[in-house]
């Protein structure tokens, strides 16, 4: 499938999705959002894809929403986008195969919030990050008011959202907004390595782990947390992937989960 605003590349089990509007620092448009959703769905349906890497072409990652495409139309009373055919990005990412964000440059506004539901975030030393909605008279979206608190804690998340200031990659690492910071030339290699380390595990277990993280992240009822875990565990005990892991251990070999998928 050909896309206008993104690029897809498959390599050794990893689908790399690159936002591709480098002349606009990959500013987000409604069409880009729809194409990103399509790409994730395609990868999730492809048995050869184990995980995703999500990045941007050129010197920017995603400089926020395109002012003309989004804000100008809204300010003139046009379509706000709430009635379009796009799905729920957060649910799509949380239900997906593992997704690693590789922030190669400016990640501003939706450029930042769209990666917060992803499973791991690596950043270039040259990246700059900002949740600057308040400076546009707006509030954060894509459940970022929850994900930012989960990642950074109440104080740091509040300061980021209420000040709207831009921070460096090093500060983002210090407050745990990102998980790892690397030189630009090492960014994609590391993202690929992390993606494979997650994606090579049993798919059924991966999905259940992600669901548990999503459901239990802010759950205060520890009894319910454990109940969800035990329910998922009881299902996993009967999966072919678990049986393959046990057999591989007994036979002193690496488990081959892909052969189960291919059957």
Residue frames relative to the residue before (quaternion, step in Angstrom):
aa qw qx qy qz dx dy dz
X 1.0000 0.0000 0.0000 0.0000 0.00 0.00 0.00
X 0.3082 -0.7504 0.5584 0.1737 3.56 -0.95 0.92
X 0.1465 -0.7815 0.6033 0.0611 3.54 -1.07 0.85
X 0.4431 -0.7031 0.4979 0.2479 3.57 -1.22 0.54
X 0.8120 0.2942 -0.1191 0.4897 3.59 1.02 -0.75
X 0.7580 0.2762 -0.1832 0.5618 3.61 1.25 -0.06
X 0.2670 -0.7209 0.6120 0.1856 3.54 -1.36 0.29
X 0.1699 -0.7693 0.6075 0.1007 3.57 -1.15 0.70
X 0.0467 0.7771 -0.6265 0.0383 3.54 -1.08 0.79
X 0.1714 -0.7779 0.5980 0.0891 3.56 -0.94 0.95
X 0.1176 0.7844 -0.5986 0.1123 3.55 -0.91 0.97
X 0.8587 -0.1293 0.0554 0.4928 3.55 -0.68 1.19
X 0.7891 -0.3586 0.1620 0.4717 3.54 0.83 1.02
X 0.6873 0.4417 -0.2786 0.5048 3.59 1.25 -0.14
X 0.2055 -0.7400 0.6276 0.1273 3.55 -0.95 0.93
X 0.1673 -0.7728 0.6066 0.0828 3.56 -0.69 1.12
X 0.1342 -0.7699 0.6228 0.0372 3.55 -0.81 1.12
X 0.0528 -0.8152 0.5764 -0.0199 3.56 -0.59 1.17
X 0.3740 -0.6828 0.5794 0.2413 3.56 -0.83 0.97
X 0.1156 -0.8550 0.5049 -0.0253 3.56 -0.66 1.14
X 0.4447 0.5945 -0.5495 0.3832 3.53 0.36 1.35
X 0.0219 -0.8761 0.4809 0.0271 3.59 0.79 1.00
X 0.6113 0.5588 -0.3565 0.4324 3.59 1.12 -0.56
X 0.7325 0.3278 -0.2019 0.5614 3.58 1.30 -0.37
X 0.4884 -0.6668 0.4134 0.3821 3.59 1.26 0.42
X 0.6033 -0.6151 0.3189 0.3950 3.53 1.15 0.87
X 0.1360 0.8086 -0.5551 0.1399 3.57 1.02 0.79
X 0.4935 -0.7022 0.4504 0.2458 3.52 -0.97 1.00
X 0.0452 -0.7612 0.6465 0.0246 3.54 -1.08 0.85
X 0.6631 -0.4880 0.3639 0.4356 3.56 -1.24 0.28
X 0.6394 0.5239 -0.3314 0.4548 3.56 0.99 -0.80
X 0.6267 0.5219 -0.3402 0.4681 3.59 0.99 -0.78
X 0.6424 0.5317 -0.3267 0.4448 3.58 0.92 -0.86
X 0.6665 0.4924 -0.2984 0.4736 3.57 0.95 -0.86
X 0.6717 0.4931 -0.3036 0.4620 3.58 0.97 -0.82
X 0.6126 0.5350 -0.3471 0.4669 3.60 1.07 -0.66
X 0.6439 0.5095 -0.3211 0.4719 3.58 0.96 -0.81
X 0.6449 0.5204 -0.3175 0.4610 3.57 0.97 -0.85
X 0.6585 0.5235 -0.3102 0.4428 3.58 0.95 -0.91
X 0.6458 0.5066 -0.3196 0.4735 3.59 0.95 -0.86
X 0.6575 0.5091 -0.3094 0.4614 3.59 0.94 -0.85
X 0.6273 0.5284 -0.3316 0.4661 3.59 1.02 -0.78
X 0.6843 0.4879 -0.2852 0.4608 3.58 0.87 -0.93
X 0.6498 0.5202 -0.3185 0.4535 3.56 1.00 -0.77
X 0.6943 0.4572 -0.2660 0.4880 3.59 1.17 -0.57
X 0.6296 0.5394 -0.3208 0.4580 3.59 1.28 -0.23
X 0.3640 -0.7648 0.4842 0.2194 3.63 -0.46 1.12
X 0.6263 0.5412 -0.3403 0.4462 3.60 1.21 -0.36
X 0.6349 0.4900 -0.3263 0.5004 3.58 1.28 -0.22
X 0.1879 -0.8013 0.5636 0.0703 3.54 -0.68 1.16
X 0.7969 -0.0472 0.0856 0.5961 3.59 1.11 -0.70
X 0.3801 -0.7177 0.5440 0.2109 3.54 -1.35 0.25
X 0.1280 -0.6962 0.6912 0.1454 3.51 -1.40 0.42
X 0.1642 -0.8019 0.5739 0.0233 3.55 -0.87 1.06
X 0.1704 0.8049 -0.5414 0.1729 3.59 -0.49 1.17
X 0.4241 -0.6919 0.5198 0.2669 3.57 -1.31 -0.18
X 0.4571 -0.6608 0.5258 0.2791 3.56 -1.22 0.56
X 0.7898 0.3026 -0.2256 0.4836 3.58 -1.02 0.79
X 0.7532 -0.4191 0.2787 0.4235 3.55 -1.23 -0.43
X 0.6996 0.4192 -0.2780 0.5075 3.58 1.23 -0.09
X 0.4078 -0.6548 0.5676 0.2876 3.54 -1.22 0.47
X 0.6755 -0.3675 0.2578 0.5850 3.56 0.65 -1.17
X 0.2594 -0.8229 0.4945 0.1045 3.54 -0.42 1.28
X 0.7237 -0.4229 0.2403 0.4896 3.57 1.10 0.65
X 0.7145 -0.4164 0.3253 0.4585 3.54 -1.29 -0.21
X 0.5070 -0.6336 0.4944 0.3115 3.55 -1.06 0.79
X 0.4694 -0.7217 0.4297 0.2725 3.58 -0.54 1.19
X 0.6947 0.4683 -0.2902 0.4624 3.59 0.85 -0.91
X 0.6940 0.4951 -0.2863 0.4375 3.57 0.90 -0.92
X 0.7976 0.2978 -0.1354 0.5068 3.58 0.96 -0.83
X 0.7988 0.3685 -0.2004 0.4312 3.56 0.38 -1.26
X 0.6505 0.5200 -0.3399 0.4369 3.60 0.91 -0.82
X 0.6446 0.5147 -0.3209 0.4653 3.59 0.98 -0.85
X 0.6642 0.5058 -0.3070 0.4569 3.57 0.95 -0.88
X 0.6741 0.5095 -0.3052 0.4392 3.58 0.92 -0.90
X 0.6928 0.4454 -0.2661 0.5008 3.56 1.23 -0.49
X 0.5984 -0.6080 0.3421 0.3940 3.55 1.29 0.28
X 0.4420 0.7076 -0.4471 0.3224 3.57 1.22 0.36
X 0.7783 -0.3266 0.2567 0.4709 3.52 -1.36 -0.26
X 0.3221 -0.7635 0.5321 0.1734 3.57 -0.80 1.01
X 0.5472 -0.6375 0.3904 0.3764 3.55 1.25 -0.16
X 0.5370 0.6484 -0.4108 0.3500 3.60 1.21 -0.20
X 0.7292 0.4059 -0.2505 0.4907 3.58 1.19 -0.32
X 0.4450 0.6997 -0.4642 0.3112 3.59 1.17 0.27
X 0.6623 -0.5476 0.3585 0.3647 3.56 -1.34 0.03
X 0.4422 0.7068 -0.4640 0.2993 3.61 1.21 0.05
X 0.4329 -0.7103 0.4986 0.2439 3.55 -1.16 0.60
X 0.6668 -0.4626 0.3886 0.4364 3.51 -1.26 -0.48
X 0.3488 -0.7798 0.4843 0.1892 3.59 -0.26 1.29
X 0.6615 0.5172 -0.3223 0.4370 3.59 0.85 -0.90
X 0.6699 0.4812 -0.3039 0.4768 3.60 0.86 -0.91
X 0.6258 0.5505 -0.3347 0.4396 3.58 1.00 -0.83
X 0.6935 0.4652 -0.2755 0.4761 3.59 0.89 -0.92
X 0.6851 0.4822 -0.2997 0.4564 3.59 0.90 -0.84
X 0.6964 0.4379 -0.2700 0.5002 3.62 1.16 -0.53
X 0.5584 0.6643 -0.3495 0.3533 3.57 1.31 -0.21
X 0.6230 -0.4204 0.4765 0.4562 3.49 -1.42 -0.05
X 0.6937 -0.4893 0.2961 0.4378 3.64 -1.13 0.43
X 0.1168 -0.7852 0.6076 0.0251 3.54 -1.06 0.92
X 0.0996 -0.7806 0.6165 0.0255 3.56 -0.83 1.08
X 0.2624 -0.7522 0.5857 0.1494 3.58 -0.80 1.02
X 0.1135 -0.7682 0.6285 0.0455 3.56 -0.99 0.93
X 0.1273 -0.8342 0.5353 0.0362 3.58 0.04 1.34
X 0.1373 -0.8494 0.5092 0.0190 3.55 -0.27 1.32
X 0.8068 0.0672 -0.0228 0.5865 3.60 1.23 -0.19
X 0.8213 -0.1839 0.1439 0.5206 3.57 -1.09 -0.68
X 0.0193 -0.7574 0.6523 -0.0190 3.56 -0.95 1.04
X 0.0783 0.8370 -0.5208 0.1487 3.53 0.05 1.37
X 0.8440 0.1034 -0.0708 0.5215 3.59 -1.01 0.77
X 0.8323 -0.0389 0.0671 0.5489 3.54 -0.74 -1.09
X 0.5348 0.6129 -0.4019 0.4205 3.58 1.21 -0.34
X 0.6959 0.4116 -0.2495 0.5330 3.55 1.20 -0.58
X 0.7093 0.4889 -0.2980 0.4112 3.58 0.71 -1.03
X 0.6223 0.5612 -0.3616 0.4087 3.62 1.05 -0.57
X 0.6998 0.4488 -0.2862 0.4763 3.63 1.16 -0.40
X 0.4997 0.6939 -0.4214 0.3021 3.62 1.16 -0.33
X 0.6787 0.4607 -0.3276 0.4688 3.67 1.00 -0.55
X 0.5151 0.6606 -0.4184 0.3509 3.62 1.24 -0.19
X 0.6299 -0.6242 0.3423 0.3104 3.54 -1.19 0.58
X 0.7896 -0.0038 0.0213 0.6132 3.59 1.16 -0.49
X 0.1413 -0.7962 0.5855 0.0565 3.56 -1.01 0.81
X 0.0449 -0.7645 0.6429 0.0131 3.55 -0.76 1.10
X 0.1606 -0.8144 0.5569 0.0294 3.54 -1.03 0.82
X 0.4574 -0.6336 0.5525 0.2900 3.52 -1.19 0.63
X 0.5825 -0.5681 0.4471 0.3716 3.57 -1.18 0.52
X 0.6730 0.5071 -0.2890 0.4543 3.60 1.19 -0.48
X 0.4873 0.6863 -0.4273 0.3300 3.59 1.24 -0.11
X 0.1064 -0.7348 0.6648 0.0817 3.51 -1.31 0.55
X 0.1230 -0.8269 0.5487 0.0035 3.56 -0.83 1.02
X 0.0922 0.8035 -0.5816 0.0869 3.55 -1.00 0.81
X 0.1922 -0.7285 0.6474 0.1155 3.52 -1.12 0.85
X 0.1035 0.8898 -0.4309 0.1086 3.54 0.76 1.18
X 0.2044 0.8197 -0.5160 0.1421 3.60 1.11 0.52
X 0.6314 0.5625 -0.3446 0.4077 3.58 0.97 -0.86
X 0.6391 0.5350 -0.3291 0.4439 3.60 1.09 -0.60
X 0.6820 0.4121 -0.2777 0.5366 3.58 1.30 -0.22
X 0.5350 -0.6321 0.3973 0.3953 3.56 1.29 0.20
X 0.5827 0.5777 -0.3557 0.4475 3.56 1.21 0.54
X 0.3750 -0.6834 0.5666 0.2671 3.56 -1.35 -0.04
X 0.6198 -0.5543 0.3937 0.3920 3.61 -1.17 0.44
X 0.1869 -0.7774 0.5931 0.0942 3.56 -1.25 0.56
X 0.7283 0.4359 -0.3191 0.4215 3.56 -1.36 -0.29
X 0.6190 -0.5852 0.3186 0.4157 3.56 1.05 0.87
X 0.3260 0.7847 -0.4819 0.2141 3.59 1.19 0.40
X 0.5851 0.5636 -0.3922 0.4315 3.62 1.11 -0.43
X 0.6574 0.4384 -0.3112 0.5280 3.60 1.24 -0.29
X 0.6986 0.4842 -0.2906 0.4393 3.60 0.79 -0.98
X 0.6279 0.5292 -0.3472 0.4529 3.61 1.02 -0.68
X 0.6501 0.4947 -0.3192 0.4804 3.58 0.96 -0.81
X 0.6457 0.5258 -0.3225 0.4502 3.58 0.97 -0.84
X 0.7078 0.4547 -0.2595 0.4744 3.58 0.98 -0.83
X 0.8367 0.2830 -0.0912 0.4599 3.57 0.69 -1.11
X 0.4945 -0.6154 0.4623 0.4037 3.57 1.15 -0.52
X 0.7053 -0.5141 0.2987 0.3861 3.55 -1.26 0.54
X 0.7128 0.4820 -0.2817 0.4246 3.58 0.73 -1.03
X 0.6959 0.4675 -0.2830 0.4660 3.58 0.77 -1.01
X 0.6488 0.5132 -0.3188 0.4627 3.58 1.00 -0.83
X 0.6421 0.5199 -0.3226 0.4619 3.58 0.95 -0.84
X 0.6662 0.5087 -0.3067 0.4510 3.57 0.90 -0.92
X 0.6474 0.5161 -0.3229 0.4585 3.59 0.97 -0.82
X 0.7322 0.4420 -0.2468 0.4557 3.57 0.85 -0.98
X 0.7231 0.4501 -0.2580 0.4561 3.60 0.98 -0.77
X 0.6978 0.4236 -0.2786 0.5059 3.60 1.14 -0.50
X 0.2554 -0.7887 0.5157 0.2162 3.57 1.05 -0.74
X 0.4100 0.7422 -0.4611 0.2616 3.58 1.20 0.27
X 0.4501 -0.6690 0.5304 0.2619 3.55 -1.31 0.44
X 0.1300 -0.8095 0.5707 0.0460 3.57 -0.89 0.94
X 0.5315 -0.6194 0.4774 0.3255 3.55 -1.27 0.42
X 0.6715 -0.4786 0.3776 0.4213 3.54 -1.33 0.21
X 0.6461 0.5323 -0.3294 0.4367 3.59 0.95 -0.81
X 0.6602 0.4751 -0.3150 0.4891 3.58 0.98 -0.78
X 0.6179 0.5503 -0.3428 0.4448 3.58 1.04 -0.78
X 0.6430 0.5016 -0.3150 0.4855 3.57 1.07 -0.73
X 0.6504 0.5374 -0.3232 0.4286 3.57 0.94 -0.88
X 0.7481 0.3561 -0.2161 0.5166 3.60 0.98 -0.76
X 0.4896 -0.7107 0.3812 0.3316 3.57 1.38 0.22
X 0.3039 0.7296 -0.5420 0.2858 3.56 1.07 0.67
X 0.7512 0.1590 -0.1162 0.6300 3.58 1.16 -0.66
X 0.4883 -0.7080 0.4483 0.2433 3.55 -1.21 0.54
X 0.8011 0.0186 0.0141 0.5981 3.59 1.15 -0.48
X 0.1495 -0.7738 0.6098 0.0835 3.59 -1.09 0.72
X 0.0179 -0.8157 0.5758 -0.0524 3.55 -0.86 1.05
X 0.6143 -0.4923 0.4500 0.4217 3.53 -1.33 0.21
X 0.6433 -0.5646 0.3440 0.3861 3.61 -1.02 0.71
X 0.6860 0.5038 -0.2945 0.4345 3.58 0.95 -0.85
X 0.7015 0.4511 -0.2629 0.4852 3.61 1.23 -0.34
X 0.4516 0.7547 -0.4141 0.2346 3.57 1.28 -0.35
X 0.7476 0.4178 -0.2449 0.4544 3.59 0.59 -1.11
X 0.6068 0.5474 -0.3590 0.4507 3.59 1.04 -0.66
X 0.6734 0.4803 -0.2954 0.4781 3.58 0.92 -0.88
X 0.6339 0.5283 -0.3334 0.4560 3.59 0.96 -0.82
X 0.6430 0.5217 -0.3086 0.4681 3.56 1.01 -0.88
X 0.6534 0.5218 -0.3111 0.4518 3.59 0.94 -0.90
X 0.6670 0.4880 -0.3000 0.4765 3.58 0.92 -0.91
X 0.6388 0.5424 -0.3256 0.4378 3.59 0.95 -0.88
X 0.6774 0.4818 -0.2884 0.4752 3.58 0.91 -0.93
X 0.6329 0.5471 -0.3415 0.4283 3.60 0.96 -0.81
X 0.6741 0.4393 -0.2836 0.5217 3.58 1.19 -0.53
X 0.7358 0.4910 -0.2452 0.3968 3.54 0.72 -1.13
X 0.6290 0.5553 -0.3487 0.4177 3.60 1.12 -0.47
X 0.5546 0.6016 -0.3911 0.4214 3.59 1.27 -0.06
X 0.7064 -0.4778 0.2947 0.4312 3.62 -1.20 0.38
X 0.4955 -0.7040 0.4209 0.2856 3.60 -0.66 1.07
X 0.6560 0.5156 -0.3294 0.4420 3.60 0.89 -0.86
X 0.6663 0.4883 -0.3007 0.4767 3.57 0.98 -0.84
X 0.6119 0.5543 -0.3483 0.4438 3.59 1.00 -0.77
X 0.6649 0.5063 -0.3066 0.4555 3.57 0.88 -0.94
X 0.6872 0.4818 -0.2944 0.4571 3.56 0.92 -0.87
X 0.6139 0.5343 -0.3474 0.4657 3.60 1.05 -0.71
X 0.6664 0.4967 -0.3102 0.4615 3.58 0.88 -0.90
X 0.6361 0.5220 -0.3277 0.4643 3.58 1.01 -0.78
X 0.6491 0.5140 -0.3181 0.4619 3.58 0.97 -0.85
X 0.6383 0.5169 -0.3302 0.4652 3.59 0.96 -0.83
X 0.6638 0.5130 -0.3021 0.4527 3.57 0.91 -0.95
X 0.7318 0.4482 -0.2448 0.4513 3.56 0.77 -1.06
X 0.7733 0.3999 -0.1890 0.4542 3.58 0.97 -0.85
X 0.4114 0.7588 -0.4424 0.2433 3.57 1.29 -0.23
X 0.8097 0.1400 -0.0658 0.5661 3.58 0.94 -0.83
X 0.3848 0.7303 -0.4788 0.2988 3.57 1.23 0.38
X 0.2637 -0.7935 0.5321 0.1329 3.61 -0.74 1.04
X 0.6261 0.5290 -0.3345 0.4651 3.58 1.24 -0.38
X 0.2688 -0.8037 0.5100 0.1471 3.60 -0.18 1.26
X 0.5781 0.5714 -0.3741 0.4465 3.56 1.14 -0.49
X 0.6652 0.4874 -0.2923 0.4842 3.55 0.98 -0.87
X 0.5977 0.5574 -0.3540 0.4546 3.61 1.05 -0.76
X 0.7067 0.4557 -0.2661 0.4713 3.57 0.82 -1.00
X 0.6133 0.5491 -0.3486 0.4482 3.58 1.06 -0.68
X 0.6456 0.5079 -0.3165 0.4744 3.58 0.97 -0.84
X 0.6519 0.5217 -0.3109 0.4541 3.58 0.96 -0.88
X 0.6816 0.4902 -0.2935 0.4572 3.58 0.87 -0.93
X 0.6252 0.5317 -0.3332 0.4641 3.58 1.04 -0.74
X 0.6736 0.4757 -0.2932 0.4838 3.59 0.94 -0.88
X 0.6412 0.5414 -0.3193 0.4402 3.57 1.01 -0.85
X 0.6475 0.5272 -0.3221 0.4462 3.57 0.96 -0.84
X 0.6362 0.5059 -0.3210 0.4862 3.58 1.12 -0.66
X 0.6715 0.5239 -0.3013 0.4287 3.57 0.90 -0.95
X 0.5797 0.6022 -0.3778 0.3982 3.62 1.05 -0.67
X 0.7483 0.4085 -0.2101 0.4785 3.59 1.09 -0.72
X 0.5085 0.6691 -0.4227 0.3393 3.61 1.21 0.09
X 0.5920 -0.5670 0.4357 0.3718 3.60 -1.18 0.52
X 0.6089 0.5687 -0.3567 0.4227 3.59 1.09 -0.65
X 0.6517 0.5034 -0.3160 0.4712 3.58 0.98 -0.82
X 0.6480 0.5143 -0.3154 0.4650 3.57 0.99 -0.84
X 0.6402 0.5115 -0.3225 0.4739 3.59 1.03 -0.77
X 0.6380 0.5231 -0.3322 0.4571 3.61 0.98 -0.76
X 0.6524 0.5019 -0.3129 0.4739 3.59 0.98 -0.82
X 0.6689 0.5008 -0.3037 0.4577 3.59 0.89 -0.95
X 0.6461 0.5206 -0.3222 0.4557 3.58 0.99 -0.83
X 0.6329 0.5245 -0.3293 0.4647 3.58 1.01 -0.77
X 0.6916 0.4797 -0.2814 0.4609 3.59 0.86 -0.95
X 0.7263 0.4150 -0.2267 0.4989 3.57 1.09 -0.75
X 0.3891 -0.7587 0.4437 0.2759 3.58 1.34 0.13
X 0.5368 0.5660 -0.4363 0.4485 3.55 0.78 1.13
X 0.5788 -0.5553 0.4486 0.3942 3.55 -1.28 0.19
X 0.4695 -0.6686 0.4848 0.3123 3.61 -0.94 0.77
X 0.2194 -0.7549 0.6063 0.1200 3.54 -1.13 0.72
X 0.1160 -0.8345 0.5375 0.0355 3.55 0.02 1.30
X 0.5784 0.6087 -0.3787 0.3892 3.57 1.16 -0.55
X 0.6194 0.5508 -0.3638 0.4250 3.61 1.00 -0.69
X 0.6096 0.5411 -0.3499 0.4617 3.57 1.17 -0.56
X 0.6464 0.5164 -0.3115 0.4673 3.57 1.02 -0.85
X 0.7030 0.4986 -0.2667 0.4314 3.58 0.98 -0.89
X 0.5473 0.6336 -0.4020 0.3707 3.59 1.21 -0.41
